[in-house]
């Protein structure tokens, strides 16, 4: 399937990223095989952007699904835009390539299209992905983010990855990289939580001014994983205003929630393991929201995060103390 002109965005390094991506995160208790099946369905119905991460623990399955769909002729490797993420225990420069190579080995792929720093928050390096002390408190570490970035640039130069970016960074943390001496490659994107309740208008404006793409996760709300999410938070897809617009247009609330971000130039990642929904979530190119609908949805913003991570708030690099 050739990319339609409006179905991808041009990154600042010349590579192209499909505007709609398929997310693969699921809570621990969800079977890894669901990610494998989900990715196969996603590729069959036309997704060309798959978003995953080492910490999700399912790159073996996701890689298998991609390779199977290449083998059966559904896609070519160059048609698939695959994102992985550098976890917080691998920020020291000597560990960056090690982590990337682990992902490549699990995926059984020769390169990754986009590799991003999962979070500016760093944890103690080592094999334990959530290192804790005797009181069960996470053990922090403090590598200069610019040194981590230089190691990412080296991975790009080595051909292991096509594009590099960041995730969950605030304006100050991105500026730190943009202003670093000897910067070779700018981040192509900042992947952050973004939806009608957290529309990230100010952050997006800043990123646009730097030619950096905002990629939104949790665009449909969140997976309600109690480890990260307050179970009392509102269910985004049940928002009455969103429902009203969806009914008027004969669309699902998910399609409207995604279309809203898409029309603002945001790349959207949506996750579902239900085949009909996987397909529906991609059907957002054949309708437009009016200016009035866009304004109405703008009005729903309440700067509300689903992903709170209060347990990390005392980290020196916790990104969400800043306004954006």
C-alpha positions in Angstrom: 0.0 0.0 0.0 1.6 3.3 -1.1 1.5 6.0 1.5 -1.1 8.7 0.7 0.4 12.2 0.7 -1.5 13.1 3.9 -0.8 9.9 5.7 2.8 10.7 6.8 4.8 13.6 8.2 8.2 14.6 7.0 10.7 14.6 9.9 13.6 17.1 10.3 16.1 14.5 9.2 14.3 13.8 5.9 12.7 10.5 7.0 8.9 10.0 6.9 6.7 8.9 9.8 3.2 7.7 9.2 0.7 9.9 11.1 -1.2 7.1 12.7 0.6 4.4 14.7 -0.3 1.2 16.4 0.6 1.1 20.1 1.6 -2.2 21.7 1.8 -1.5 25.4 -0.4 -3.6 27.7 -0.4 -4.3 31.4 1.8 -7.2 32.6 -1.2 -9.5 33.1 -2.1 -9.3 29.4 -0.8 -12.2 27.4 2.2 -11.2 25.1 0.6 -13.2 22.3 -2.1 -10.5 22.0 0.5 -8.0 21.0 1.7 -10.4 18.3 -1.8 -11.0 17.0 -2.7 -7.3 17.2 0.4 -6.2 15.2 -0.5 -8.8 12.5 -4.0 -7.4 12.2 -2.7 -3.8 12.2 -0.4 -4.5 9.3 -3.1 -6.3 7.4 -5.6 -3.5 7.7 -3.0 -0.8 6.7 -1.0 0.5 9.7 2.6 1.1 8.8 3.8 2.6 12.0 4.3 0.3 15.0 5.2 1.7 18.4 6.9 -0.5 21.0 9.6 -0.4 23.7 12.0 -2.6 25.5 10.2 -2.1 28.8 6.9 -3.4 27.3 8.5 -6.9 27.4 7.0 -7.9 24.1 9.5 -7.0 21.3 10.1 -10.7 20.6 6.4 -11.2 19.8 6.0 -7.8 18.0 9.1 -8.6 15.9 7.8 -12.0 15.0 4.5 -10.5 13.8 6.4 -7.9 11.6 8.6 -10.6 10.1 5.7 -12.9 9.4 3.8 -10.1 7.5 7.0 -9.4 5.5 7.4 -13.1 4.8 3.8 -13.5 3.5 4.1 -10.4 1.3 1.7 -8.1 3.3 4.5 -5.5 3.7 8.1 -4.9 2.8 10.5 -4.0 5.6 10.9 -0.5 4.3 7.1 0.1 4.5 7.1 -0.5 8.2 8.1 2.4 10.5 9.1 0.8 13.8 9.7 2.7 17.0 11.5 1.4 20.1 12.6 3.2 23.3 15.7 3.4 25.4 14.7 2.4 28.9 15.7 4.5 32.0 18.3 2.0 33.3 20.4 2.4 30.1 21.1 6.2 30.0 24.9 5.9 30.6 26.6 6.3 27.2 28.2 2.8 27.4 24.7 1.2 27.8 22.8 3.0 25.0 24.0 0.8 22.2 23.7 -2.3 24.4 20.0 -1.6 24.9 19.4 -0.9 21.3 21.1 -4.1 20.3 19.0 -6.1 22.7 15.9 -4.7 21.0 17.3 -5.5 17.6 18.1 -9.1 18.7 14.6 -9.6 20.2 13.0 -8.2 17.1 15.3 -10.0 14.7 15.5 -6.8 12.6 18.6 -5.2 11.1 17.6 -1.6 12.1 15.0 0.4 13.9 13.3 3.3 12.2 13.0 5.5 15.3 14.7 5.1 18.7 13.7 7.5 21.5 14.7 8.1 25.1 11.7 6.7 26.9 11.8 9.3 29.7 14.3 11.9 31.0 14.1 10.1 34.4 17.1 7.8 34.9 17.2 4.8 37.1 20.3 3.0 38.4 22.1 1.1 35.6 22.0 -2.7 35.7 19.9 -5.7 34.8 17.0 -4.8 37.1 14.7 -2.5 35.1 13.1 -1.1 38.3 15.9 -1.0 40.8 14.8 -0.4 44.4 16.5 0.0 47.7 15.7 -2.0 50.9 12.7 0.3 51.5 11.3 -0.5 48.1 12.1 3.0 46.8 13.4 3.4 43.2 17.1 4.0 43.0 17.8 7.0 40.8 20.9 7.9 38.7 22.0 11.1 37.0 23.7 10.9 33.7 23.8 14.2 31.7 21.0 13.8 29.1 23.4 15.3 26.5 25.8 12.4 27.0 22.9 10.0 26.5 22.0 11.9 23.3 25.5 11.7 21.9 25.4 7.9 22.3 22.1 7.9 20.4 23.7 10.0 17.6 26.5 7.4 17.4 23.8 4.6 16.9 22.3 6.6 14.1 25.8 7.0 12.5 26.3 3.3 12.8 23.1 2.6 10.8 21.4 0.8 13.6 18.6 3.4 13.7 17.3 5.8 11.1 15.9 8.6 13.3 16.3 9.5 17.0 14.0 11.4 19.3 12.8 11.8 22.9 9.7 11.0 24.9 8.1 12.7 28.0 10.6 15.6 27.8 9.6 19.1 28.8 10.6 22.2 26.9 13.7 22.8 29.2 15.0 19.3 28.7 14.6 19.5 24.9 16.4 22.9 24.9 19.2 21.3 26.8 19.8 19.0 23.8 19.1 21.6 21.1 21.7 23.9 22.7 24.4 21.4 23.4 27.8 22.0 21.9 28.5 19.7 18.9 24.9 18.7 18.4 24.8 16.5 15.3 21.1 15.6 15.0 18.1 17.3 16.5 15.4 15.1 18.1 12.8 14.4 15.3 10.0 14.0 17.8 8.8 14.3 21.4 6.4 11.5 22.3 4.1 12.6 25.1 0.7 12.0 26.6 -1.8 13.9 24.5 -5.6 13.9 24.2 -8.7 16.1 24.5 -8.1 16.5 28.3 -4.4 17.3 27.9 -4.1 18.9 24.5 -0.4 20.0 24.9 -1.1 23.3 23.0 1.9 25.1 24.4 4.3 22.3 24.1 3.2 21.7 20.5 3.8 25.4 19.7 7.3 25.2 21.0 8.1 21.9 19.2 6.7 23.3 15.9 9.1 26.3 16.2 12.0 23.8 16.4 10.7 21.5 13.6 10.1 18.7 16.1 7.0 16.5 15.7 4.7 15.9 18.6 3.7 12.2 18.8 0.7 11.6 21.1 0.2 8.5 23.3 -2.9 7.7 25.4 -4.9 9.6 22.8 -8.0 7.6 23.7 -7.4 7.9 27.4 -5.5 5.1 29.0 -5.4 1.4 29.5 -6.5 1.8 33.1 -3.4 0.0 34.3 -3.8 0.5 38.1 0.0 0.5 38.5 0.1 3.8 36.7 -3.4 5.2 36.4 -5.9 6.5 39.0 -8.9 4.2 38.6 -11.2 7.1 39.4 -10.0 9.2 36.5 -12.7 10.0 33.9 -13.1 7.6 30.9 -12.2 9.8 28.0 -14.2 8.0 25.3 -17.3 8.4 27.4 -17.0 12.2 27.4 -20.5 13.6 26.6 -19.3 16.4 24.3 -17.1 13.9 22.4 -20.1 11.5 22.1 -22.3 14.3 20.8 -19.9 15.2 18.0 -19.3 11.5 17.2 -23.1 10.8 16.9 -23.6 13.9 14.7 -20.9 12.6 12.3 -21.8 9.0 12.5 -18.3 8.1 13.9 -16.9 6.4 16.9 -15.7 8.6 19.8 -12.2 7.1 19.3 -12.2 8.3 15.6 -13.2 11.8 16.6 -10.7 11.9 19.5 -7.9 10.9 17.0 -9.1 13.1 14.2 -9.0 16.1 16.5 -5.2 15.5 17.1 -4.5 14.6 13.5 -6.0 17.9 12.3 -3.7 19.7 14.7 -0.7 18.1 13.0 -0.1 15.6 15.8 1.0 12.0 15.1 -1.4 9.7 16.9 -0.7 6.3 18.5 -3.7 4.2 19.2 -3.8 0.8 20.9 -6.5 -1.9 20.8 -6.3 -5.6 20.6 -9.8 -5.9 19.1 -9.7 -6.4 15.3 -12.7 -4.3 14.5 -11.4 -1.4 16.6 -7.9 -1.7 15.2 -9.5 -1.2 11.8 -11.9 1.6 12.9 -9.1 3.6 14.5 -7.3 3.8 11.1 -10.4 5.1 9.4 -9.8 8.8 10.2 -8.7 10.2 6.9 -12.1 10.3 5.2 -13.8 12.9 7.3 -13.0 16.4 8.7 -14.0 18.1 11.9 -15.4 21.6 11.4 -13.7 24.7 12.9 -16.5 24.8 15.4 -16.0 21.2 16.4 -12.3 21.8 16.8 -13.0 24.8 19.1 -15.5 22.8 21.1 -12.9 20.0 21.6 -10.2 22.6 22.5 -12.5 23.7 25.3 -12.3 20.2 26.9 -8.7 20.7 27.8 -8.1 20.5 31.6 -4.3 19.7 31.6 -5.2 16.4 33.1 -2.6 13.6 33.0 -3.7 9.9 33.1 0.0 8.9 33.6 0.8 10.6 36.9 3.9 8.6 38.2 3.8 10.3 41.6 6.4 7.8 42.8 9.0 9.6 40.6 8.1 13.2 41.5 11.2 13.7 43.6 13.5 12.7 40.7 15.8 15.7 39.7 14.7 15.2 36.1 11.0 14.6 36.7 9.5 16.4 33.6 6.0 17.4 34.7 6.8 20.0 37.4 7.2 22.5 34.6 4.1 23.9 32.9 5.2 22.2 29.6 
